[in-house]
Amino acid sequence: MGGIGGEVRAKTPDEVWMKFDEEVRPDIEERFGLFLEAPLTREAAYQMMWHDPKCDWWVLDYYFSK
């Protein structure tokens, strides 16, 4: 099976979404031919984001699989 997971970090939730949607997602889908498992929608992404108090950044965890 296999897949790729990771996280995107930025100062605001909107920046996190932009990085994920414009950089991470297209790169993984095109380079590896994987499909997004989570988050499936922008709304889901915002619900999944969490604030890291250690660095004061917002974080989105993601996972792609075959």
N, C-alpha and C positions, 0 to 999 in steps of 0.2 A: 504494500500500500504506500505509505510514505506521505510526507507533506512538509510544509514549511510554516513555522510560527515565528512570531517576533513581536516587537512593539515599536510604536512611533511615539516620540516625545516632542512637546513644544510648549511654549509659554501659555497659549490659550487653546480652548477646545476647537475653535475654528481653524487655527493653524495646524492642529493635529489632523483634523479631517482633510484639509487641503493637502498636506504631505502624504497622507495615506491614499487619497483618491487620485492625486495627480502624479505621484512618484512611485510609491510602493506597489500599489495594486497593478498598474499597467506593466511594471517591470517584471513582477513575479508571473503574471498571467502570460506575458509574451515570451519571456526567457525560459520558463519551466513548463508551461502549458498546464498549470494547476488552476483549480477552481476555488473561489473564495468560499470558505465554510462559515467564518464569523469575523466581523459583523457583516450581515447581508445587506443592510440598508443604512442610510445616513442616520436615521433615528436610532437604530440599534447601536450604532457606533457611539453616539452621544450618551446613550444609557450605559454603555460598557466602559466609558472613559472614567479614569480615576485620577485624583490629584495626589502627587507625591510630595509630601510636606518637606522631605529632606532637601529637595532641589527646587521646590516651588514650580514644578512643571506638571502639565497634564499628560496622561499616558493612555494609549489605546493598544490593547493586546489583539493580535489577529492570528488567523490560521487559514492556510490554503492546503488543499489535498487534491488527489487525482479523482 
